Amino acid sequence: MWKKAVLVASITGLLAGIAIQISPAEASRAECRQAAKARFPADGKMRGEFKRYCIREWKAYRASNRGAVR
């Protein structure tokens, strides 16, 4: 029983660590919500602020790369 709990906790921690390392420019708009949830699991206000920051950065990144791609 404890082995399963430790295994699940370690996998969850690993996935949360990966989600936190995503920069806002690399995240898609949908991933911003997931990254905010992983970074601030208990603080709803900070999670909302980070999500808005992430979306702003994503839009700026997308707008700056549109000229380079075309």
PQR file with spaces between the fields and no chain letter, atoms N, CA, C, O and H, PARSE charges and radii, in Angstrom:
ATOM       1  N    MET     1       0.817   -1.189    0.000 -0.4000 1.5000
ATOM       2  CA   MET     1       0.000    0.000    0.000 -0.0000 2.0000
ATOM       3  C    MET     1       0.863    1.255    0.000  0.5500 1.7000
ATOM       4  O    MET     1       0.626    2.173   -0.786 -0.5500 1.4000
ATOM       5  N    TRP     2       1.858    1.299    0.874 -0.4000 1.5000
ATOM       6  CA   TRP     2       2.717    2.468    0.949 -0.0000 2.0000
ATOM       7  C    TRP     2       3.554    2.631   -0.305  0.5500 1.7000
ATOM       8  O    TRP     2       3.836    3.754   -0.725 -0.5500 1.4000
ATOM       9  H    TRP     2       2.050    0.553    1.512  0.4000 1.0000
ATOM      10  N    LYS     3       3.954    1.515   -0.908 -0.4000 1.5000
ATOM      11  CA   LYS     3       4.750    1.590   -2.133 -0.0000 2.0000
ATOM      12  C    LYS     3       3.953    2.261   -3.244  0.5500 1.7000
ATOM      13  O    LYS     3       4.492    3.073   -3.996 -0.5500 1.4000
ATOM      14  H    LYS     3       3.725    0.603   -0.567  0.4000 1.0000
ATOM      15  N    LYS     4       2.681    1.924   -3.346 -0.4000 1.5000
ATOM      16  CA   LYS     4       1.825    2.541   -4.364 -0.0000 2.0000
ATOM      17  C    LYS     4       1.650    4.031   -4.101  0.5500 1.7000
ATOM      18  O    LYS     4       1.681    4.835   -5.033 -0.5500 1.4000
ATOM      19  H    LYS     4       2.244    1.265   -2.735  0.4000 1.0000
ATOM      20  N    ALA     5       1.467    4.400   -2.845 -0.4000 1.5000
ATOM      21  CA   ALA     5       1.292    5.808   -2.492 -0.0000 2.0000
ATOM      22  C    ALA     5       2.551    6.606   -2.799  0.5500 1.7000
ATOM      23  O    ALA     5       2.470    7.721   -3.314 -0.5500 1.4000
ATOM      24  H    ALA     5       1.442    3.747   -2.088  0.4000 1.0000
ATOM      25  N    VAL     6       3.700    6.049   -2.489 -0.4000 1.5000
ATOM      26  CA   VAL     6       4.966    6.736   -2.769 -0.0000 2.0000
ATOM      27  C    VAL     6       5.177    6.850   -4.275  0.5500 1.7000
ATOM      28  O    VAL     6       5.631    7.888   -4.757 -0.5500 1.4000
ATOM      29  H    VAL     6       3.765    5.143   -2.071  0.4000 1.0000
ATOM      30  N    LEU     7       4.856    5.806   -5.017 -0.4000 1.5000
ATOM      31  CA   LEU     7       4.997    5.830   -6.470 -0.0000 2.0000
ATOM      32  C    LEU     7       4.088    6.887   -7.087  0.5500 1.7000
ATOM      33  O    LEU     7       4.526    7.649   -7.948 -0.5500 1.4000
ATOM      34  H    LEU     7       4.487    4.963   -4.626  0.4000 1.0000
ATOM      35  N    VAL     8       2.850    6.943   -6.666 -0.4000 1.5000
ATOM      36  CA   VAL     8       1.915    7.936   -7.192 -0.0000 2.0000
ATOM      37  C    VAL     8       2.370    9.346   -6.835  0.5500 1.7000
ATOM      38  O    VAL     8       2.299   10.247   -7.671 -0.5500 1.4000
ATOM      39  H    VAL     8       2.494    6.324   -5.966  0.4000 1.0000
ATOM      40  N    ALA     9       2.828    9.548   -5.623 -0.4000 1.5000
ATOM      41  CA   ALA     9       3.293   10.868   -5.203 -0.0000 2.0000
ATOM      42  C    ALA     9       4.519   11.299   -5.994  0.5500 1.7000
ATOM      43  O    ALA     9       4.637   12.468   -6.360 -0.5500 1.4000
ATOM      44  H    ALA     9       2.885    8.817   -4.943  0.4000 1.0000
ATOM      45  N    SER    10       5.428   10.377   -6.262 -0.4000 1.5000
ATOM      46  CA   SER    10       6.629   10.750   -7.012 -0.0000 2.0000
ATOM      47  C    SER    10       6.302   11.067   -8.467  0.5500 1.7000
ATOM      48  O    SER    10       6.879   11.991   -9.040 -0.5500 1.4000
ATOM      49  H    SER    10       5.333    9.427   -5.964  0.4000 1.0000
ATOM      50  N    ILE    11       5.399   10.328   -9.061 -0.4000 1.5000
ATOM      51  CA   ILE    11       5.007   10.611  -10.444 -0.0000 2.0000
ATOM      52  C    ILE    11       4.283   11.951  -10.532  0.5500 1.7000
ATOM      53  O    ILE    11       4.513   12.722  -11.464 -0.5500 1.4000
ATOM      54  H    ILE    11       4.930    9.578   -8.596  0.4000 1.0000
ATOM      55  N    THR    12       3.416   12.230   -9.570 -0.4000 1.5000
ATOM      56  CA   THR    12       2.710   13.502   -9.540 -0.0000 2.0000
ATOM      57  C    THR    12       3.695   14.660   -9.376  0.5500 1.7000
ATOM      58  O    THR    12       3.567   15.684  -10.049 -0.5500 1.4000
ATOM      59  H    THR    12       3.230   11.604   -8.812  0.4000 1.0000
ATOM      60  N    GLY    13       4.658   14.504   -8.501 -0.4000 1.5000
ATOM      61  CA   GLY    13       5.673   15.539   -8.315 -0.0000 2.0000
ATOM      62  C    GLY    13       6.502   15.763   -9.562  0.5500 1.7000
ATOM      63  O    GLY    13       6.834   16.901   -9.893 -0.5500 1.4000
ATOM      64  H    GLY    13       4.762   13.673   -7.955  0.4000 1.0000
ATOM      65  N    LEU    14       6.833   14.705  -10.247 -0.4000 1.5000
ATOM      66  CA   LEU    14       7.602   14.815  -11.482 -0.0000 2.0000
ATOM      67  C    LEU    14       6.815   15.567  -12.546  0.5500 1.7000
ATOM      68  O    LEU    14       7.357   16.452  -13.209 -0.5500 1.4000
ATOM      69  H    LEU    14       6.563   13.780   -9.979  0.4000 1.0000
ATOM      70  N    LEU    15       5.553   15.227  -12.712 -0.4000 1.5000
ATOM      71  CA   LEU    15       4.724   15.913  -13.699 -0.0000 2.0000
ATOM      72  C    LEU    15       4.511   17.377  -13.346  0.5500 1.7000
ATOM      73  O    LEU    15       4.499   18.231  -14.232 -0.5500 1.4000
ATOM      74  H    LEU    15       5.113   14.508  -12.174  0.4000 1.0000
ATOM      75  N    ALA    16       4.345   17.672  -12.077 -0.4000 1.5000
ATOM      76  CA   ALA    16       4.189   19.062  -11.652 -0.0000 2.0000
ATOM      77  C    ALA    16       5.476   19.844  -11.894  0.5500 1.7000
ATOM      78  O    ALA    16       5.429   21.011  -12.283 -0.5500 1.4000
ATOM      79  H    ALA    16       4.355   16.978  -11.358  0.4000 1.0000
ATOM      80  N    GLY    17       6.608   19.218  -11.671 -0.4000 1.5000
ATOM      81  CA   GLY    17       7.892   19.879  -11.923 -0.0000 2.0000
ATOM      82  C    GLY    17       8.086   20.192  -13.398  0.5500 1.7000
ATOM      83  O    GLY    17       8.626   21.242  -13.749 -0.5500 1.4000
ATOM      84  H    GLY    17       6.646   18.270  -11.355  0.4000 1.0000
ATOM      85  N    ILE    18       7.654   19.298  -14.247 -0.4000 1.5000
ATOM      86  CA   ILE    18       7.755   19.543  -15.687 -0.0000 2.0000
ATOM      87  C    ILE    18       6.833   20.683  -16.093  0.5500 1.7000
ATOM      88  O    ILE    18       7.217   21.527  -16.902 -0.5500 1.4000
ATOM      89  H    ILE    18       7.216   18.446  -13.962  0.4000 1.0000
ATOM      90  N    ALA    19       5.635   20.721  -15.550 -0.4000 1.5000
ATOM      91  CA   ALA    19       4.665   21.757  -15.901 -0.0000 2.0000
ATOM      92  C    ALA    19       5.138   23.129  -15.440  0.5500 1.7000
ATOM      93  O    ALA    19       4.881   24.126  -16.115 -0.5500 1.4000
ATOM      94  H    ALA    19       5.323   20.035  -14.892  0.4000 1.0000
ATOM      95  N    ILE    20       5.814   23.197  -14.316 -0.4000 1.5000
ATOM      96  CA   ILE    20       6.280   24.483  -13.800 -0.0000 2.0000
ATOM      97  C    ILE    20       7.401   25.046  -14.670  0.5500 1.7000
ATOM      98  O    ILE    20       7.546   26.265  -14.764 -0.5500 1.4000
ATOM      99  H    ILE    20       6.022   22.387  -13.768  0.4000 1.0000
ATOM     100  N    GLN    21       8.183   24.199  -15.299 -0.4000 1.5000
ATOM     101  CA   GLN    21       9.321   24.667  -16.068 -0.0000 2.0000
ATOM     102  C    GLN    21       8.942   25.220  -17.435  0.5500 1.7000
ATOM     103  O    GLN    21       9.803   25.767  -18.124 -0.5500 1.4000
ATOM     104  H    GLN    21       8.065   23.209  -15.223  0.4000 1.0000
ATOM     105  N    ILE    22       7.701   25.098  -17.846 -0.4000 1.5000
ATOM     106  CA   ILE    22       7.267   25.635  -19.133 -0.0000 2.0000
ATOM     107  C    ILE    22       7.239   27.156  -19.033  0.5500 1.7000
ATOM     108  O    ILE    22       6.600   27.708  -18.137 -0.5500 1.4000
ATOM     109  H    ILE    22       7.002   24.654  -17.286  0.4000 1.0000
ATOM     110  N    SER    23       7.923   27.830  -19.940 -0.4000 1.5000
ATOM     111  CA   SER    23       7.879   29.284  -19.922 -0.0000 2.0000
ATOM     112  C    SER    23       6.591   29.736  -20.595  0.5500 1.7000
ATOM     113  O    SER    23       6.045   29.017  -21.431 -0.5500 1.4000
ATOM     114  H    SER    23       8.442   27.381  -20.667  0.4000 1.0000
ATOM     115  N    PRO    24       6.103   30.914  -20.242 -0.5600 1.5000
ATOM     116  CA   PRO    24       4.852   31.389  -20.835  0.2800 2.0000
ATOM     117  C    PRO    24       4.913   31.499  -22.353  0.5500 1.7000
ATOM     118  O    PRO    24       3.902   31.290  -23.023 -0.5500 1.4000
ATOM     119  N    ALA    25       6.070   31.822  -22.902 -0.4000 1.5000
ATOM     120  CA   ALA    25       6.170   31.945  -24.352 -0.0000 2.0000
ATOM     121  C    ALA    25       6.058   30.586  -25.030  0.5500 1.7000
ATOM     122  O    ALA    25       5.555   30.499  -26.150 -0.5500 1.4000
ATOM     123  H    ALA    25       6.891   31.992  -22.357  0.4000 1.0000
ATOM     124  N    GLU    26       6.511   29.536  -24.379 -0.4000 1.5000
ATOM     125  CA   GLU    26       6.459   28.200  -24.962 -0.0000 2.0000
ATOM     126  C    GLU    26       5.097   27.548  -24.770  0.5500 1.7000
ATOM     127  O    GLU    26       4.726   26.655  -25.532 -0.5500 1.4000
ATOM     128  H    GLU    26       6.920   29.607  -23.469  0.4000 1.0000
ATOM     129  N    ALA    27       4.361   27.975  -23.777 -0.4000 1.5000
ATOM     130  CA   ALA    27       3.067   27.356  -23.478 -0.0000 2.0000
ATOM     131  C    ALA    27       2.020   27.839  -24.467  0.5500 1.7000
ATOM     132  O    ALA    27       2.042   28.995  -24.889 -0.5500 1.4000
ATOM     133  H    ALA    27       4.662   28.699  -23.158  0.4000 1.0000
ATOM     134  N    SER    28       1.126   26.976  -24.827 -0.4000 1.5000
ATOM     135  CA   SER    28      -0.003   27.407  -25.629 -0.0000 2.0000
ATOM     136  C    SER    28      -1.017   28.039  -24.691  0.5500 1.7000
ATOM     137  O    SER    28      -0.859   28.007  -23.471 -0.5500 1.4000
ATOM     138  H    SER    28       1.109   26.037  -24.484  0.4000 1.0000
ATOM     139  N    ARG    29      -2.040   28.603  -25.265 -0.4000 1.5000
ATOM     140  CA   ARG    29      -3.035   29.286  -24.441 -0.0000 2.0000
ATOM     141  C    ARG    29      -3.697   28.314  -23.457  0.5500 1.7000
ATOM     142  O    ARG    29      -3.964   28.684  -22.314 -0.5500 1.4000
ATOM     143  H    ARG    29      -2.169   28.629  -26.257  0.4000 1.0000
ATOM     144  N    ALA    30      -3.961   27.099  -23.879 -0.4000 1.5000
ATOM     145  CA   ALA    30      -4.595   26.109  -22.999 -0.0000 2.0000
ATOM     146  C    ALA    30      -3.630   25.644  -21.916  0.5500 1.7000
ATOM     147  O    ALA    30      -4.063   25.326  -20.808 -0.5500 1.4000
ATOM     148  H    ALA    30      -3.744   26.797  -24.808  0.4000 1.0000
ATOM     149  N    GLU    31      -2.345   25.597  -22.208 -0.4000 1.5000
ATOM     150  CA   GLU    31      -1.367   25.135  -21.228 -0.0000 2.0000
ATOM     151  C    GLU    31      -1.120   26.164  -20.142  0.5500 1.7000
ATOM     152  O    GLU    31      -0.613   25.811  -19.077 -0.5500 1.4000
ATOM     153  H    GLU    31      -1.993   25.855  -23.108  0.4000 1.0000
ATOM     154  N    CYS    32      -1.459   27.419  -20.374 -0.4000 1.5000
ATOM     155  CA   CYS    32      -1.273   28.449  -19.354 -0.0000 2.0000
ATOM     156  C    CYS    32      -2.082   28.126  -18.106  0.5500 1.7000
ATOM     157  O    CYS    32      -1.606   28.314  -16.986 -0.5500 1.4000
ATOM     158  H    CYS    32      -1.871   27.706  -21.239  0.4000 1.0000
ATOM     159  N    ARG    33      -3.294   27.644  -18.295 -0.4000 1.5000
ATOM     160  CA   ARG    33      -4.137   27.291  -17.152 -0.0000 2.0000
ATOM     161  C    ARG    33      -3.515   26.138  -16.374  0.5500 1.7000
ATOM     162  O    ARG    33      -3.502   26.151  -15.143 -0.5500 1.4000
ATOM     163  H    ARG    33      -3.681   27.491  -19.204  0.4000 1.0000
ATOM     164  N    GLN    34      -3.007   25.157  -17.081 -0.4000 1.5000
ATOM     165  CA   GLN    34      -2.407   24.003  -16.413 -0.0000 2.0000
ATOM     166  C    GLN    34      -1.119   24.390  -15.694  0.5500 1.7000
ATOM     167  O    GLN    34      -0.859   23.916  -14.588 -0.5500 1.4000
ATOM     168  H    GLN    34      -3.018   25.147  -18.081  0.4000 1.0000
ATOM     169  N    ALA    35      -0.308   25.251  -16.317 -0.4000 1.5000
ATOM     170  CA   ALA    35       0.932   25.684  -15.680 -0.0000 2.0000
ATOM     171  C    ALA    35       0.638   26.509  -14.430  0.5500 1.7000
ATOM     172  O    ALA    35       1.330   26.377  -13.420 -0.5500 1.4000
ATOM     173  H    ALA    35      -0.519   25.636  -17.216  0.4000 1.0000
ATOM     174  N    ALA    36      -0.382   27.356  -14.496 -0.4000 1.5000
ATOM     175  CA   ALA    36      -0.760   28.157  -13.333 -0.0000 2.0000
ATOM     176  C    ALA    36      -1.268   27.265  -12.203  0.5500 1.7000
ATOM     177  O    ALA    36      -0.974   27.498  -11.030 -0.5500 1.4000
ATOM     178  H    ALA    36      -0.944   27.463  -15.316  0.4000 1.0000
ATOM     179  N    LYS    37      -2.026   26.249  -12.571 -0.4000 1.5000
ATOM     180  CA   LYS    37      -2.556   25.335  -11.569 -0.0000 2.0000
ATOM     181  C    LYS    37      -1.432   24.544  -10.903  0.5500 1.7000
ATOM     182  O    LYS    37      -1.494   24.265   -9.706 -0.5500 1.4000
ATOM     183  H    LYS    37      -2.264   26.059  -13.523  0.4000 1.0000
ATOM     184  N    ALA    38      -0.414   24.186  -11.668 -0.4000 1.5000
ATOM     185  CA   ALA    38       0.709   23.440  -11.101 -0.0000 2.0000
ATOM     186  C    ALA    38       1.590   24.336  -10.238  0.5500 1.7000
ATOM     187  O    ALA    38       2.110   23.893   -9.214 -0.5500 1.4000
ATOM     188  H    ALA    38      -0.364   24.412  -12.640  0.4000 1.0000
ATOM     189  N    ARG    39       1.760   25.581  -10.642 -0.4000 1.5000
ATOM     190  CA   ARG    39       2.640   26.475   -9.896 -0.0000 2.0000
ATOM     191  C    ARG    39       2.000   26.988   -8.614  0.5500 1.7000
ATOM     192  O    ARG    39       2.678   27.134   -7.597 -0.5500 1.4000
ATOM     193  H    ARG    39       1.337   25.941  -11.474  0.4000 1.0000
ATOM     194  N    PHE    40       0.695   27.264   -8.654 -0.4000 1.5000
ATOM     195  CA   PHE    40      -0.024   27.792   -7.485 -0.0000 2.0000
ATOM     196  C    PHE    40      -1.253   26.927   -7.200  0.5500 1.7000
ATOM     197  O    PHE    40      -2.373   27.338   -7.503 -0.5500 1.4000
ATOM     198  H    PHE    40       0.144   27.145   -9.479  0.4000 1.0000
ATOM     199  N    PRO    41      -1.064   25.746   -6.627 -0.5600 1.5000
ATOM     200  CA   PRO    41      -2.208   24.849   -6.436  0.2800 2.0000
ATOM     201  C    PRO    41      -3.217   25.321   -5.390  0.5500 1.7000
ATOM     202  O    PRO    41      -4.393   24.968   -5.477 -0.5500 1.4000
ATOM     203  N    ALA    42      -2.791   26.100   -4.418 -0.4000 1.5000
ATOM     204  CA   ALA    42      -3.692   26.476   -3.332 -0.0000 2.0000
ATOM     205  C    ALA    42      -4.109   27.940   -3.371  0.5500 1.7000
ATOM     206  O    ALA    42      -5.044   28.317   -2.663 -0.5500 1.4000
ATOM     207  H    ALA    42      -1.836   26.387   -4.347  0.4000 1.0000
ATOM     208  N    ASP    43      -3.458   28.775   -4.164 -0.4000 1.5000
ATOM     209  CA   ASP    43      -3.717   30.211   -4.171 -0.0000 2.0000
ATOM     210  C    ASP    43      -4.412   30.609   -5.467  0.5500 1.7000
ATOM     211  O    ASP    43      -3.768   30.783   -6.502 -0.5500 1.4000
ATOM     212  H    ASP    43      -2.700   28.469   -4.739  0.4000 1.0000
ATOM     213  N    GLY    44      -5.720   30.750   -5.400 -0.4000 1.5000
ATOM     214  CA   GLY    44      -6.508   31.051   -6.591 -0.0000 2.0000
ATOM     215  C    GLY    44      -6.201   32.411   -7.190  0.5500 1.7000
ATOM     216  O    GLY    44      -6.212   32.564   -8.411 -0.5500 1.4000
ATOM     217  H    GLY    44      -6.243   30.609   -4.560  0.4000 1.0000
ATOM     218  N    LYS    45      -5.929   33.399   -6.353 -0.4000 1.5000
ATOM     219  CA   LYS    45      -5.656   34.748   -6.853 -0.0000 2.0000
ATOM     220  C    LYS    45      -4.342   34.780   -7.635  0.5500 1.7000
ATOM     221  O    LYS    45      -4.276   35.350   -8.724 -0.5500 1.4000
ATOM     222  H    LYS    45      -5.920   33.275   -5.361  0.4000 1.0000
ATOM     223  N    MET    46      -3.321   34.179   -7.088 -0.4000 1.5000
ATOM     224  CA   MET    46      -2.032   34.136   -7.799 -0.0000 2.0000
ATOM     225  C    MET    46      -2.135   33.287   -9.061  0.5500 1.7000
ATOM     226  O    MET    46      -1.498   33.591  -10.069 -0.5500 1.4000
ATOM     227  H    MET    46      -3.374   33.716   -6.204  0.4000 1.0000
ATOM     228  N    ARG    47      -2.931   32.231   -9.009 -0.4000 1.5000
ATOM     229  CA   ARG    47      -3.112   31.371  -10.173 -0.0000 2.0000
ATOM     230  C    ARG    47      -3.755   32.164  -11.310  0.5500 1.7000
ATOM     231  O    ARG    47      -3.351   32.026  -12.465 -0.5500 1.4000
ATOM     232  H    ARG    47      -3.448   31.984   -8.189  0.4000 1.0000
ATOM     233  N    GLY    48      -4.749   32.987  -10.994 -0.4000 1.5000
ATOM     234  CA   GLY    48      -5.403   33.817  -12.004 -0.0000 2.0000
ATOM     235  C    GLY    48      -4.462   34.859  -12.579  0.5500 1.7000
ATOM     236  O    GLY    48      -4.455   35.094  -13.787 -0.5500 1.4000
ATOM     237  H    GLY    48      -5.077   33.099  -10.056  0.4000 1.0000
ATOM     238  N    GLU    49      -3.665   35.485  -11.719 -0.4000 1.5000
ATOM     239  CA   GLU    49      -2.701   36.482  -12.191 -0.0000 2.0000
ATOM     240  C    GLU    49      -1.638   35.849  -13.081  0.5500 1.7000
ATOM     241  O    GLU    49      -1.269   36.414  -14.111 -0.5500 1.4000
ATOM     242  H    GLU    49      -3.670   35.294  -10.737  0.4000 1.0000
ATOM     243  N    PHE    50      -1.149   34.681  -12.686 -0.4000 1.5000
ATOM     244  CA   PHE    50      -0.138   34.013  -13.499 -0.0000 2.0000
ATOM     245  C    PHE    50      -0.721   33.587  -14.841  0.5500 1.7000
ATOM     246  O    PHE    50      -0.045   33.676  -15.866 -0.5500 1.4000
ATOM     247  H    PHE    50      -1.449   34.222  -11.849  0.4000 1.0000
ATOM     248  N    LYS    51      -1.967   33.124  -14.843 -0.4000 1.5000
ATOM     249  CA   LYS    51      -2.604   32.709  -16.093 -0.0000 2.0000
ATOM     250  C    LYS    51      -2.732   33.896  -17.043  0.5500 1.7000
ATOM     251  O    LYS    51      -2.459   33.765  -18.236 -0.5500 1.4000
ATOM     252  H    LYS    51      -2.516   33.051  -14.010  0.4000 1.0000
ATOM     253  N    ARG    52      -3.142   35.047  -16.529 -0.4000 1.5000
ATOM     254  CA   ARG    52      -3.251   36.240  -17.382 -0.0000 2.0000
ATOM     255  C    ARG    52      -1.881   36.678  -17.888  0.5500 1.7000
ATOM     256  O    ARG    52      -1.750   37.073  -19.047 -0.5500 1.4000
ATOM     257  H    ARG    52      -3.364   35.153  -15.559  0.4000 1.0000
ATOM     258  N    TYR    53      -0.860   36.613  -17.034 -0.4000 1.5000
ATOM     259  CA   TYR    53       0.503   36.945  -17.440 -0.0000 2.0000
ATOM     260  C    TYR    53       0.980   35.984  -18.541  0.5500 1.7000
ATOM     261  O    TYR    53       1.580   36.404  -19.530 -0.5500 1.4000
ATOM     262  H    TYR    53      -0.966   36.293  -16.093  0.4000 1.0000
ATOM     263  N    CYS    54       0.705   34.712  -18.350 -0.4000 1.5000
ATOM     264  CA   CYS    54       1.123   33.694  -19.306 -0.0000 2.0000
ATOM     265  C    CYS    54       0.472   33.933  -20.664  0.5500 1.7000
ATOM     266  O    CYS    54       1.136   33.836  -21.696 -0.5500 1.4000
ATOM     267  H    CYS    54       0.218   34.371  -17.546  0.4000 1.0000
ATOM     268  N    ILE    55      -0.816   34.243  -20.670 -0.4000 1.5000
ATOM     269  CA   ILE    55      -1.520   34.478  -21.938 -0.0000 2.0000
ATOM     270  C    ILE    55      -0.986   35.727  -22.622  0.5500 1.7000
ATOM     271  O    ILE    55      -0.849   35.742  -23.846 -0.5500 1.4000
ATOM     272  H    ILE    55      -1.356   34.321  -19.832  0.4000 1.0000
ATOM     273  N    ARG    56      -0.677   36.785  -21.858 -0.4000 1.5000
ATOM     274  CA   ARG    56      -0.086   37.996  -22.455 -0.0000 2.0000
ATOM     275  C    ARG    56       1.253   37.683  -23.102  0.5500 1.7000
ATOM     276  O    ARG    56       1.526   38.128  -24.217 -0.5500 1.4000
ATOM     277  H    ARG    56      -0.788   36.774  -20.865  0.4000 1.0000
ATOM     278  N    GLU    57       2.088   36.920  -22.409 -0.4000 1.5000
ATOM     279  CA   GLU    57       3.395   36.550  -22.952 -0.0000 2.0000
ATOM     280  C    GLU    57       3.251   35.672  -24.192  0.5500 1.7000
ATOM     281  O    GLU    57       4.003   35.817  -25.155 -0.5500 1.4000
ATOM     282  H    GLU    57       1.866   36.559  -21.503  0.4000 1.0000
ATOM     283  N    TRP    58       2.286   34.766  -24.162 -0.4000 1.5000
ATOM     284  CA   TRP    58       2.051   33.879  -25.294 -0.0000 2.0000
ATOM     285  C    TRP    58       1.616   34.675  -26.512  0.5500 1.7000
ATOM     286  O    TRP    58       2.078   34.411  -27.622 -0.5500 1.4000
ATOM     287  H    TRP    58       1.674   34.648  -23.379  0.4000 1.0000
ATOM     288  N    LYS    59       0.724   35.653  -26.315 -0.4000 1.5000
ATOM     289  CA   LYS    59       0.255   36.478  -27.428 -0.0000 2.0000
ATOM     290  C    LYS    59       1.393   37.309  -28.004  0.5500 1.7000
ATOM     291  O    LYS    59       1.501   37.449  -29.222 -0.5500 1.4000
ATOM     292  H    LYS    59       0.348   35.866  -25.414  0.4000 1.0000
ATOM     293  N    ALA    60       2.242   37.859  -27.143 -0.4000 1.5000
ATOM     294  CA   ALA    60       3.379   38.643  -27.617 -0.0000 2.0000
ATOM     295  C    ALA    60       4.365   37.763  -28.380  0.5500 1.7000
ATOM     296  O    ALA    60       4.895   38.179  -29.410 -0.5500 1.4000
ATOM     297  H    ALA    60       2.154   37.745  -26.154  0.4000 1.0000
ATOM     298  N    TYR    61       4.611   36.569  -27.892 -0.4000 1.5000
ATOM     299  CA   TYR    61       5.510   35.631  -28.557 -0.0000 2.0000
ATOM     300  C    TYR    61       4.956   35.237  -29.917  0.5500 1.7000
ATOM     301  O    TYR    61       5.683   35.199  -30.910 -0.5500 1.4000
ATOM     302  H    TYR    61       4.180   36.231  -27.056  0.4000 1.0000
ATOM     303  N    ARG    62       3.673   34.946  -29.953 -0.4000 1.5000
ATOM     304  CA   ARG    62       3.038   34.546  -31.205 -0.0000 2.0000
ATOM     305  C    ARG    62       3.050   35.683  -32.220  0.5500 1.7000
ATOM     306  O    ARG    62       3.288   35.456  -33.406 -0.5500 1.4000
ATOM     307  H    ARG    62       3.082   34.976  -29.147  0.4000 1.0000
ATOM     308  N    ALA    63       2.795   36.909  -31.758 -0.4000 1.5000
ATOM     309  CA   ALA    63       2.776   38.066  -32.654 -0.0000 2.0000
ATOM     310  C    ALA    63       4.173   38.362  -33.185  0.5500 1.7000
ATOM     311  O    ALA    63       4.322   38.752  -34.342 -0.5500 1.4000
ATOM     312  H    ALA    63       2.602   37.094  -30.794  0.4000 1.0000
ATOM     313  N    SER    64       5.191   38.183  -32.363 -0.4000 1.5000
ATOM     314  CA   SER    64       6.548   38.493  -32.812 -0.0000 2.0000
ATOM     315  C    SER    64       7.066   37.441  -33.798  0.5500 1.7000
ATOM     316  O    SER    64       7.889   37.760  -34.655 -0.5500 1.4000
ATOM     317  H    SER    64       5.071   37.865  -31.422  0.4000 1.0000
ATOM     318  N    ASN    65       6.610   36.230  -33.693 -0.4000 1.5000
ATOM     319  CA   ASN    65       7.068   35.174  -34.589 -0.0000 2.0000
ATOM     320  C    ASN    65       6.280   35.091  -35.877  0.5500 1.7000
ATOM     321  O    ASN    65       6.718   34.424  -36.814 -0.5500 1.4000
ATOM     322  H    ASN    65       5.941   35.970  -32.997  0.4000 1.0000
ATOM     323  N    ARG    66       5.160   35.729  -35.957 -0.4000 1.5000
ATOM     324  CA   ARG    66       4.384   35.692  -37.204 -0.0000 2.0000
ATOM     325  C    ARG    66       5.125   36.389  -38.337  0.5500 1.7000
ATOM     326  O    ARG    66       5.086   35.928  -39.478 -0.5500 1.4000
ATOM     327  H    ARG    66       4.805   36.271  -35.196  0.4000 1.0000
ATOM     328  N    GLY    67       5.799   37.493  -38.035 -0.4000 1.5000
ATOM     329  CA   GLY    67       6.553   38.191  -39.081 -0.0000 2.0000
ATOM     330  C    GLY    67       7.743   37.379  -39.541  0.5500 1.7000
ATOM     331  O    GLY    67       8.100   37.425  -40.718 -0.5500 1.4000
ATOM     332  H    GLY    67       5.831   37.868  -37.109  0.4000 1.0000
ATOM     333  N    ALA    68       8.365   36.636  -38.642 -0.4000 1.5000
ATOM     334  CA   ALA    68       9.556   35.854  -38.992 -0.0000 2.0000
ATOM     335  C    ALA    68       9.193   34.604  -39.785  0.5500 1.7000
ATOM     336  O    ALA    68       9.984   34.147  -40.610 -0.5500 1.4000
ATOM     337  H    ALA    68       8.075   36.598  -37.686  0.4000 1.0000
ATOM     338  N    VAL    69       8.022   34.053  -39.550 -0.4000 1.5000
ATOM     339  CA   VAL    69       7.627   32.821  -40.215 -0.0000 2.0000
ATOM     340  C    VAL    69       7.213   33.074  -41.650  0.5500 1.7000
ATOM     341  O    VAL    69       7.520   32.269  -42.529 -0.5500 1.4000
ATOM     342  H    VAL    69       7.380   34.425  -38.880  0.4000 1.0000
ATOM     343  N    ARG    70       6.538   34.147  -41.900 -0.4000 1.5000
ATOM     344  CA   ARG    70       6.046   34.430  -43.253 -0.0000 2.0000
ATOM     345  C    ARG    70       7.108   34.887  -44.167  0.5500 1.7000
ATOM     346  O    ARG    70       6.841   35.161  -45.336 -0.5500 1.4000
ATOM     347  H    ARG    70       6.289   34.801  -41.186  0.4000 1.0000
